[in-house]
């Protein structure tokens, strides 16, 4: 199948790893059907003009930069490490992690200056060097492609600089995490070359609109509750919704139903106040998409 000139948007995503399932889930929430992708390198959507390129995450920035892929979903850390010339369109809110310095449990590590003149093993030499330069630190960097956490035990390095999520791997190797070097999450990026292709630019704009709709919905909830009419003004002040709440008459002339879209975590901060003002039958529902 020749997809090079079919007019579809070429979107690169990680073939296998921590971003794969979340990337596919996001696309499906955007109404983009992706089927049977597990063992394939290229998959075309049946519901949207998009071809999915499944690649190693380290290769995605270069593919996008060179225009082989029009856009990509990849971790910020990979883009920065590769020094890729791509444009970041949207932070996606998943794949969050930290690149941190970690040292053996018996290593005295209280201030950053404790790493001066030490040796640090890492898979992110560019990110680490930038951190060292910004903090006027002097340390020797050793680049290791994998299993960085074992370097101190082998006597290869004094410390490591690596991705940390839960910290379990560090504890298993008797390492303690300390200072954060870089914070990352998945982002949608594109090539500057796509700006020269009007059709693909339109497809990318529509994809971005759908993604932002999903992200807005994820950070919001649909609130429904019954409220005494005489408490309506006070309750409206408690729920700063995205737009004015909907007020629906009920069979009881002294009550109304209030419907509003609110930030996901707001209810738990105001639920007691709502109840004190007479709100009842409070429901908080998920929203799949929201187009503003």
C-alpha positions in Angstrom: 0.0 0.0 0.0 1.5 3.3 -1.1 0.4 6.1 1.3 3.0 8.7 0.4 0.7 10.7 -1.9 -2.8 9.7 -0.8 -3.5 13.1 0.8 -4.0 11.8 4.3 -2.4 13.4 7.3 0.6 11.2 8.5 0.6 11.0 12.3 3.5 9.3 14.0 2.9 7.6 17.4 4.9 5.3 19.6 4.6 1.7 18.3 5.0 0.1 21.8 5.5 1.7 25.1 4.0 3.9 27.8 2.4 6.4 25.3 0.9 3.9 22.8 -2.4 3.0 24.4 -3.1 6.5 25.6 -2.4 7.9 22.1 -4.8 5.4 20.5 -7.4 6.0 23.2 -7.2 9.8 22.5 -7.6 9.3 18.8 -10.7 7.1 19.3 -12.3 9.7 21.6 -11.7 12.1 18.7 -13.9 9.9 16.5 -10.9 8.4 14.6 -11.2 4.6 14.2 -7.9 2.8 14.5 -8.1 -1.0 14.2 -5.6 -3.8 14.1 -2.6 -1.6 14.8 -0.6 -3.9 17.2 1.5 -5.7 14.6 1.6 -3.1 11.8 3.8 -0.1 11.0 1.1 1.8 9.1 -2.6 1.9 9.7 -5.2 4.1 7.9 -8.3 5.3 9.7 -11.6 4.5 8.1 -13.4 7.5 9.6 -10.8 10.3 9.2 -8.2 11.2 6.5 -5.3 10.0 8.7 -2.5 7.4 8.4 -1.0 6.3 11.6 2.8 5.6 11.5 3.9 3.4 14.4 7.5 4.1 15.2 10.1 4.0 18.0 9.6 7.0 20.1 13.2 8.1 19.6 12.6 8.3 15.8 9.4 10.3 15.9 10.9 13.8 16.3 13.2 13.3 13.3 10.5 11.8 11.1 8.3 14.9 11.9 11.2 17.3 11.5 12.1 15.9 8.1 8.4 15.8 6.9 8.2 12.1 6.6 5.4 12.4 9.2 3.3 15.5 9.2 2.7 15.4 12.9 3.4 13.2 15.9 2.6 12.4 19.5 5.7 12.0 21.6 7.2 12.9 25.0 8.6 16.4 25.4 11.8 14.8 26.8 12.4 13.1 23.5 12.0 16.3 21.5 14.3 18.2 23.8 16.9 15.5 23.9 16.9 15.1 20.1 17.0 18.9 19.7 14.3 18.4 17.0 13.0 21.4 15.1 9.3 20.8 15.4 6.4 22.9 16.6 4.5 21.9 19.7 0.8 22.4 19.1 -0.8 20.9 22.3 0.2 19.4 25.6 -1.9 16.2 26.0 -2.0 15.6 29.7 -0.8 12.0 29.7 2.6 10.3 29.8 3.7 12.6 32.6 7.1 11.8 34.1 10.2 13.4 35.6 13.8 13.0 34.7 15.6 13.0 38.0 19.0 12.7 39.6 19.3 9.6 41.8 22.1 8.3 43.9 23.0 5.3 46.0 21.3 5.3 49.4 24.6 5.9 51.2 25.5 8.9 48.9 25.4 12.3 50.7 23.0 14.3 48.5 21.6 17.3 50.2 22.3 20.2 47.8 22.9 20.2 44.1 26.6 21.1 44.5 27.2 17.6 46.0 27.3 16.3 42.4 30.3 18.5 41.4 33.1 16.4 40.0 31.0 13.3 40.1 30.2 10.9 37.2 26.5 10.7 36.1 25.1 7.9 33.8 22.1 8.9 31.7 20.1 8.2 28.6 19.5 12.0 28.3 22.9 13.6 28.0 21.6 16.8 26.3 18.9 17.4 28.9 21.4 16.7 31.7 24.1 18.9 30.3 21.6 21.8 30.0 20.6 21.3 33.6 24.2 21.3 34.7 25.0 24.4 32.8 22.0 26.3 34.1 23.0 25.5 37.7 26.8 26.1 37.2 27.6 22.5 38.0 30.5 20.5 36.8 30.1 16.7 36.4 31.2 14.1 34.0 28.3 12.6 31.9 28.3 9.0 30.6 25.7 8.1 28.0 24.0 4.7 28.5 21.2 3.6 26.2 19.4 1.3 28.8 19.4 -0.1 32.3 20.9 3.2 33.6 19.9 2.4 37.2 22.5 -0.4 37.4 25.5 1.9 36.6 26.4 2.9 40.3 26.4 -0.8 41.4 28.7 -1.6 38.5 31.0 1.2 39.4 30.4 2.9 36.1 29.0 6.1 37.6 28.4 7.8 41.0 24.8 8.8 40.2 22.2 8.4 37.5 19.9 10.8 35.7 16.8 8.9 34.4 13.0 8.9 33.9 11.2 8.4 37.2 7.5 7.6 37.5 6.7 5.6 40.7 10.3 5.2 41.9 10.0 1.5 42.3 12.9 0.7 40.0 15.1 3.0 41.9 14.3 1.4 45.3 14.9 -2.1 43.8 18.4 -0.9 42.9 18.9 0.8 46.3 18.9 4.3 44.8 17.2 7.4 46.1 15.7 10.1 43.9 16.6 13.7 44.6 16.5 16.7 42.3 14.2 17.0 39.3 16.1 17.8 36.1 13.2 18.0 33.6 9.4 17.4 33.7 7.7 15.9 30.6 4.4 14.9 29.2 3.1 13.8 25.8 2.6 16.5 23.2 1.2 16.9 19.7 3.9 18.3 17.4 4.0 19.1 13.7 6.5 19.8 11.0 6.9 23.3 9.6 6.5 21.7 6.1 2.8 21.0 6.7 2.1 24.8 6.5 2.9 24.6 2.8 0.2 22.0 2.2 -3.2 23.6 2.5 -5.2 20.3 2.5 -3.1 18.7 5.2 -3.1 21.8 7.3 -6.9 21.8 7.3 -6.9 18.1 8.4 -4.4 18.9 11.2 -6.5 21.9 12.3 -9.6 19.6 12.6 -7.6 17.0 14.5 -6.4 19.6 16.9 -9.9 20.9 17.4 -11.1 17.4 18.3 -8.2 16.8 20.6 -8.8 20.1 22.5 -12.5 19.1 22.8 -11.6 15.8 24.4 -9.0 17.5 26.8 -11.6 20.1 27.8 -14.1 17.4 28.5 -11.6 15.4 30.6 -11.0 18.4 32.9 -14.7 19.1 33.3 -17.8 17.3 34.7 -21.5 17.8 34.1 -23.2 18.8 37.4 -26.9 18.2 38.0 -28.8 19.0 41.2 -32.2 20.1 42.6 -32.1 23.5 44.2 -34.7 25.6 46.2 -35.6 28.7 44.2 -34.9 31.0 47.1 -31.3 29.6 47.2 -30.6 29.8 43.5 -28.7 33.0 43.5 -26.3 31.8 46.2 -25.8 28.5 44.5 -25.0 30.1 41.2 -22.2 32.0 42.8 -20.8 28.7 44.2 -20.6 27.0 40.7 -18.5 29.1 38.3 -19.4 27.0 35.3 -17.8 27.4 31.8 -21.0 29.1 30.8 -24.2 30.2 32.6 -25.9 27.2 34.2 -29.1 25.8 32.8 -32.2 26.2 35.1 -35.0 23.8 34.5 -38.5 24.0 36.3 -39.6 21.0 38.3 -43.0 19.7 39.3 -42.5 21.3 42.7 -42.9 25.1 42.0 -40.4 25.9 44.8 -37.6 23.9 43.3 -35.6 24.0 40.1 -33.0 21.7 38.5 -29.6 23.3 37.9 -27.3 21.9 35.2 -23.7 23.2 34.8 -20.3 22.2 33.5 -17.7 22.7 36.1 -14.0 21.8 36.7 -13.6 18.2 37.7 -12.2 18.8 41.2 -14.5 21.7 42.1 -17.5 19.7 43.4 -15.5 18.2 46.3 -14.5 21.7 47.4 -18.1 23.1 47.4 -20.3 20.0 48.0 -20.9 20.8 51.7 -21.8 24.4 50.9 -24.2 23.2 48.2 -26.0 20.9 50.6 -26.1 23.6 53.3 -28.0 25.8 50.8 -30.5 23.1 50.2 -29.1 21.4 47.1 -30.2 17.7 46.8 -30.0 14.9 44.3 -26.4 16.0 43.3 -25.0 14.1 40.3 -21.6 14.6 38.7 -21.3 12.9 35.3 -18.3 12.5 32.9 -18.2 14.3 29.6 -16.8 12.6 26.5 -16.3 15.7 24.3 -16.9 19.4 24.7 -16.9 21.8 21.8 -16.7 25.4 22.9 
